[in-house]
């Protein structure tokens, strides 16, 4: 194997359960039995983050005390994105109050919110020359508004420091945080993303802290508050869902007015996470893409390595062009 290629089928576990010198990322999963997954096919193969550009991005993140979902969620596209000096910022710390079965982000009790984070993030966006930035976060159920204030602060600071940059946010569900969604929507990000992650039948096992229809209502509420804001959502496949269930999710999202859908292959971060039920073929992804376009999404990204923020800058341009054509302006 080439040294700069990462075969994800043999990637080491990063749960650190057996490494007493490392912090435990997922204490709630320590005593669970390992979930064996099938060996990954040839099409699941990516570049490792070994480029000089990736080293520069990593250095900047450390200097600014920032986190990226690229690292924390073990994204398979990190090598490609960081080579292009693109990164998805993860605000509100690196520790999540949820414990989803699919996610590699550290779980536990979060620390205090860094009030310098919006400024550091904005300065990093400017230094990296980003034309489009994606900002996501951990779940912060411990905060009165779920961290909505930090999203607003980050949007405002990016617009002040780097006015030519368009802003995309990927938020948690702000469950039981009255007014949080509206507050963030009124900050008018260019794209408001909230992922459904999977089909409703699998929520108890895969996303136990969330509720499918509450997530749908969040997306609908964004459109109610700011109809011109692009809305976006994504799901993973390969978790045991059926094709008809995926098509129903598409219909539900269109009923909520969602503009952009992403579909990607679930990859098991560690043996303690939910197992991969199967690897969806590239041909099946093409079928899902065709079906989603037929259902009226302005844009669809569907492939084994599709992730919410992968090629987000290009996708935003596609969204704008698609809306212009829809309105007869293109």
C-alpha positions as CSV (number, residue, x, y, z in Angstrom):
1,X,0.0,0.0,0.0
2,X,1.2,3.5,-0.8
3,X,2.4,5.3,2.3
4,X,0.0,8.2,1.8
5,X,-3.1,6.0,1.3
6,X,-5.2,5.0,4.2
7,X,-7.1,1.7,3.9
8,X,-9.9,2.3,6.4
9,X,-10.5,-1.4,6.7
10,X,-7.3,-1.7,8.8
11,X,-7.3,1.7,10.4
12,X,-6.5,1.4,14.2
13,X,-9.2,2.0,16.8
14,X,-9.1,5.4,18.4
15,X,-11.4,4.6,21.3
16,X,-8.3,4.4,23.5
17,X,-10.0,1.9,25.9
18,X,-6.9,-0.2,26.3
19,X,-4.4,2.6,26.4
20,X,-4.1,3.8,29.9
21,X,-1.9,6.7,28.9
22,X,-4.7,8.2,26.7
23,X,-8.0,9.8,27.9
24,X,-11.0,7.6,27.3
25,X,-13.1,9.1,24.6
26,X,-16.2,7.0,25.1
27,X,-16.5,5.8,28.7
28,X,-20.1,4.6,28.1
29,X,-18.9,2.1,25.5
30,X,-16.0,0.5,27.4
31,X,-17.9,-2.5,28.6
32,X,-19.8,-3.2,25.4
33,X,-18.8,-6.2,23.4
34,X,-16.9,-5.5,20.1
35,X,-19.1,-5.2,17.0
36,X,-17.3,-6.9,14.1
37,X,-17.9,-5.2,10.7
38,X,-17.3,-6.6,7.2
39,X,-14.0,-5.7,5.6
40,X,-14.3,-2.5,3.6
41,X,-14.4,-2.7,-0.2
42,X,-11.8,-1.2,-2.5
43,X,-13.8,2.0,-3.1
44,X,-13.4,3.0,0.6
45,X,-9.8,4.2,0.3
46,X,-8.6,7.7,1.0
47,X,-5.5,9.9,1.3
48,X,-4.0,10.2,4.8
49,X,-3.5,13.8,6.1
50,X,0.3,13.9,5.6
51,X,0.6,16.9,3.2
52,X,2.4,20.1,4.2
53,X,-0.9,22.0,3.8
54,X,-2.5,19.6,6.4
55,X,0.3,20.3,8.8
56,X,-0.3,24.0,8.4
57,X,-4.0,23.6,9.1
58,X,-3.3,21.4,12.2
59,X,-0.8,24.0,13.5
60,X,-3.3,26.9,13.0
61,X,-6.0,25.0,14.9
62,X,-3.7,24.3,17.8
63,X,-2.5,27.9,17.9
64,X,-6.0,29.2,18.0
65,X,-7.3,26.6,20.4
66,X,-9.9,25.4,17.9
67,X,-11.3,22.0,17.2
68,X,-12.4,20.4,13.9
69,X,-14.9,17.8,13.3
70,X,-12.4,16.5,10.7
71,X,-10.2,15.2,13.5
72,X,-12.7,14.6,16.3
73,X,-15.2,12.6,14.2
74,X,-12.4,10.7,12.3
75,X,-13.6,11.9,8.9
76,X,-12.3,9.8,6.1
77,X,-11.9,12.9,3.9
78,X,-9.5,14.8,6.2
79,X,-6.5,14.3,3.9
80,X,-8.2,15.6,0.8
81,X,-9.8,18.6,2.6
82,X,-6.8,19.7,4.6
83,X,-4.7,19.4,1.4
84,X,-7.0,22.1,0.0
85,X,-6.7,24.1,3.3
86,X,-10.4,23.4,4.1
87,X,-11.5,22.5,7.6
88,X,-14.9,22.2,9.3
89,X,-14.8,24.0,12.7
90,X,-16.4,22.4,15.7
91,X,-17.3,24.9,18.3
92,X,-18.3,24.7,22.0
93,X,-15.5,22.4,22.9
94,X,-14.5,18.8,22.0
95,X,-16.8,16.9,24.4
96,X,-20.4,16.0,23.6
97,X,-23.2,15.5,26.1
98,X,-24.8,12.8,23.9
99,X,-23.5,9.3,23.2
100,X,-24.7,8.4,19.8
101,X,-23.8,4.9,18.6
102,X,-22.2,6.1,15.4
103,X,-20.2,9.1,16.4
104,X,-16.5,9.3,17.3
105,X,-16.6,12.7,19.1
106,X,-15.6,12.4,22.7
107,X,-18.5,12.1,25.2
108,X,-18.6,13.3,28.8
109,X,-19.0,16.5,30.8
110,X,-18.0,19.5,28.7
111,X,-15.9,22.4,30.0
112,X,-16.7,26.1,30.1
113,X,-17.5,27.8,26.8
114,X,-14.5,29.6,25.3
115,X,-15.7,33.2,24.8
116,X,-12.7,33.9,22.5
117,X,-13.7,31.1,20.2
118,X,-15.8,33.2,17.7
119,X,-12.9,35.7,17.2
120,X,-10.3,32.9,16.9
121,X,-12.5,31.1,14.4
122,X,-13.1,34.2,12.4
123,X,-9.4,35.0,12.3
124,X,-8.6,31.5,11.2
125,X,-11.2,31.7,8.4
126,X,-9.5,34.8,7.2
127,X,-6.0,33.3,7.5
128,X,-7.0,30.2,5.5
129,X,-8.7,32.3,2.8
130,X,-11.9,30.4,3.0
131,X,-14.6,31.4,0.6
132,X,-17.1,29.2,2.4
133,X,-16.9,28.0,6.0
134,X,-18.8,25.2,7.7
135,X,-19.3,25.5,11.5
136,X,-20.6,22.6,13.5
137,X,-20.7,21.8,17.3
138,X,-20.9,19.2,19.9
139,X,-24.3,18.8,21.6
140,X,-24.4,21.0,24.7
141,X,-27.5,19.9,26.6
142,X,-25.9,21.5,29.7
143,X,-26.3,25.0,28.3
144,X,-29.6,26.9,28.7
145,X,-29.8,27.5,24.9
146,X,-27.8,24.5,23.8
147,X,-25.0,26.8,22.6
148,X,-27.2,28.8,20.1
149,X,-25.5,32.1,21.3
150,X,-22.1,30.7,20.3
151,X,-23.3,29.9,16.8
152,X,-24.7,33.4,16.5
153,X,-21.4,34.9,17.7
154,X,-19.4,32.9,15.3
155,X,-21.6,33.9,12.3
156,X,-21.4,37.5,13.2
157,X,-17.6,37.5,13.7
158,X,-16.9,35.7,10.4
159,X,-19.1,38.2,8.6
160,X,-17.2,41.1,10.3
161,X,-13.6,39.7,9.8
162,X,-14.0,38.0,6.5
163,X,-17.1,39.6,4.8
164,X,-16.5,37.7,1.5
165,X,-17.0,34.3,3.2
166,X,-20.3,32.5,3.0
167,X,-21.3,30.7,6.2
168,X,-22.8,27.2,6.6
169,X,-23.8,25.8,10.0
170,X,-24.4,22.3,11.1
171,X,-26.3,22.4,14.3
172,X,-27.4,19.9,16.9
173,X,-31.2,19.6,17.6
174,X,-31.3,22.1,20.5
175,X,-33.8,19.7,22.1
176,X,-35.9,21.4,24.8
177,X,-34.1,24.7,24.3
178,X,-37.0,27.1,23.6
179,X,-36.1,29.8,21.0
180,X,-32.7,28.4,20.2
181,X,-33.4,27.4,16.6
182,X,-35.1,30.8,15.9
183,X,-32.2,32.7,17.4
184,X,-29.7,30.9,15.1
185,X,-31.9,31.2,12.0
186,X,-32.3,34.9,12.5
187,X,-28.5,35.3,12.3
188,X,-29.1,34.2,8.6
189,X,-26.4,31.7,7.8
190,X,-26.2,31.1,4.1
191,X,-26.9,27.4,4.8
192,X,-28.6,25.9,7.8
193,X,-27.8,22.2,8.1
194,X,-29.2,19.7,10.6
195,X,-28.6,16.0,9.9
196,X,-31.3,13.4,10.5
197,X,-28.5,10.8,10.4
198,X,-30.7,7.7,9.8
199,X,-34.2,6.4,9.3
200,X,-36.7,6.7,12.2
201,X,-36.8,3.0,12.9
202,X,-33.1,3.0,13.9
203,X,-33.2,6.1,16.2
204,X,-33.4,4.2,19.5
205,X,-30.2,2.3,18.7
206,X,-28.3,4.8,16.7
207,X,-29.4,8.2,17.9
208,X,-31.1,7.5,21.2
209,X,-30.9,11.1,22.6
210,X,-32.7,12.6,19.6
211,X,-36.2,12.4,18.1
212,X,-36.7,12.1,14.4
213,X,-39.8,14.3,14.0
214,X,-38.3,16.9,16.3
215,X,-35.4,17.2,13.9
216,X,-37.8,17.5,11.0
217,X,-39.6,20.3,12.8
218,X,-36.3,22.1,13.4
219,X,-35.6,22.1,9.6
220,X,-39.2,23.3,8.9
221,X,-38.9,26.0,11.6
222,X,-35.8,27.4,9.9
223,X,-37.8,27.8,6.7
224,X,-40.6,29.5,8.6
225,X,-38.3,32.0,10.2
226,X,-36.0,32.7,7.2
227,X,-37.5,31.3,4.0
228,X,-34.6,32.3,1.8
229,X,-32.0,30.4,3.9
230,X,-30.9,27.2,2.2
231,X,-31.6,24.2,4.4
232,X,-29.7,20.9,4.3
233,X,-29.8,17.5,5.9
234,X,-27.9,14.3,5.6
235,X,-28.2,10.6,6.4
236,X,-25.8,7.6,6.7
237,X,-26.6,4.3,5.0
238,X,-25.3,0.9,5.7
239,X,-26.7,0.8,9.2
240,X,-29.5,-1.7,8.4
241,X,-32.0,0.6,6.8
242,X,-34.2,-0.5,3.9
243,X,-34.4,1.3,0.6
244,X,-38.0,2.2,1.1
245,X,-37.2,3.8,4.4
246,X,-34.6,6.0,2.8
247,X,-37.1,7.1,0.2
248,X,-39.5,8.0,2.9
249,X,-36.9,10.1,4.6
250,X,-36.5,12.0,1.4
251,X,-40.2,12.6,1.2
252,X,-40.2,13.8,4.8
253,X,-37.4,16.2,4.2
254,X,-39.1,17.6,1.1
255,X,-42.2,18.1,3.1
256,X,-40.1,20.2,5.5
257,X,-38.8,22.3,2.6
258,X,-35.2,21.0,2.7
259,X,-33.2,22.1,-0.3
260,X,-30.1,19.9,-0.1
261,X,-29.6,16.2,0.8
262,X,-26.4,14.3,1.5
263,X,-26.1,10.5,1.7
264,X,-22.9,8.8,2.7
265,X,-21.7,5.4,3.9
266,X,-21.5,4.8,7.6
267,X,-18.0,3.8,8.7
268,X,-17.5,2.3,12.1
269,X,-15.1,4.5,14.1
270,X,-14.1,1.7,16.6
271,X,-15.2,-1.8,17.4
272,X,-17.3,-0.5,20.3
273,X,-19.5,1.6,18.0
274,X,-22.5,0.4,16.0
275,X,-21.5,-2.2,13.4
276,X,-21.7,-1.6,9.6
277,X,-24.6,-3.8,8.4
278,X,-23.3,-3.6,4.8
279,X,-21.4,-1.5,2.4
280,X,-23.8,0.2,-0.1
281,X,-22.4,0.1,-3.6
282,X,-21.6,3.1,-5.8
283,X,-24.5,2.1,-8.1
284,X,-26.9,2.2,-5.2
285,X,-25.7,5.7,-4.3
286,X,-26.4,6.8,-7.9
287,X,-29.9,5.4,-7.6
288,X,-30.5,7.3,-4.4
289,X,-29.2,10.5,-6.1
290,X,-31.5,10.0,-9.0
291,X,-34.5,9.4,-6.7
292,X,-33.7,12.5,-4.6
293,X,-33.4,14.7,-7.6
294,X,-36.7,13.4,-8.9
295,X,-38.3,14.3,-5.6
296,X,-37.3,17.9,-6.0
297,X,-34.1,18.6,-4.0
298,X,-32.2,21.5,-5.4
299,X,-29.0,19.6,-4.9
300,X,-28.0,16.1,-3.9
301,X,-24.6,14.6,-2.9
302,X,-24.6,10.8,-2.6
303,X,-21.5,8.6,-2.6
304,X,-19.7,6.2,-0.2
305,X,-17.4,9.0,1.1
306,X,-20.0,11.9,1.0
307,X,-20.0,13.8,4.3
308,X,-22.0,16.8,5.3
309,X,-19.2,19.3,4.8
310,X,-17.3,17.5,2.0
311,X,-17.0,19.9,-1.0
312,X,-19.4,22.3,0.8
313,X,-18.0,25.3,-1.1
314,X,-18.7,23.7,-4.4
315,X,-22.1,22.5,-3.3
316,X,-23.1,26.0,-2.2
317,X,-22.4,27.3,-5.6
318,X,-24.5,24.5,-7.1
319,X,-27.3,25.3,-4.7
320,X,-27.3,29.0,-5.7
321,X,-27.3,28.1,-9.4
322,X,-30.1,25.6,-8.9
323,X,-32.3,28.1,-7.2
324,X,-31.6,30.7,-9.9
325,X,-32.6,28.2,-12.6
326,X,-35.8,27.3,-10.6
327,X,-36.7,31.0,-10.4
328,X,-35.9,31.5,-14.1
329,X,-32.8,33.6,-13.5
330,X,-30.2,31.1,-14.8
